[in-house]
C-alpha cells in the first residue's frame, strides 16, 4: 500500500523585525537566571533585532523552577517585559503558561 501521509515541508521562521517587537509580539529566548543577584539575562537569537538585556525579579527561584519544568520554548515580549514559560501541568496537554514580569536592571 503506498504512503499517503503529508509530505509538505514545515514553514521556515525568520528573525523578528523591529516592527514585530514594537507591536508587542514575542520572540523565543534563552533566559539565564542568577539566583544570587536576582537577575535574569535574556539572550535572543538575533542580537541586532532584539538585544540582550538584563532584568531583575523579586523571586528568581520561581523562574528557575519554571524553566526546569518547561515543555515549550520560552517566549519574551520586550514591550511588556514579560517572560512566558510553558510548564508541564496535569490534565493540560499543551502545558500551562507561567508569566513573569521583569523590571529593567540595565543593559548587558
SULHUQUI-V441385 format. One line per field, one symbol per residue. phi: phi as a letter, one per 20 degrees, with the letter a starting at -180 (. if undefined). psi: psi as a letter, one per 20 degrees, with the letter a starting at -180 (. if undefined). burial: # if it has 9 or more other C-alpha atoms within 8 Angstrom, else .. A space follows every 10 residues. Layout:
phi: ???
psi: ???
burial: ???
//
This chain:
phi: .ffcffdfef feddffefff ffenfecfcd edddffemdc deddfcffec ffcdccbfcf ffffffffdf dcffdcdffe ldeddedfbf ncgenceddc eddfdqfe
psi: pqpkrpjqqq qqqrqqrhhg hhjjqqqpro qppohgikqp poorhnhhhn qpqprqphmh hhgggghhjp irqpqpohgi lppoporppp jogjrppppo pqqphqq.
burial: .......... .....#...# ##.#.####. #.##...### ####....## #######..# ..##.##..# ..#######. ########.. ....##.#.. ##......
//
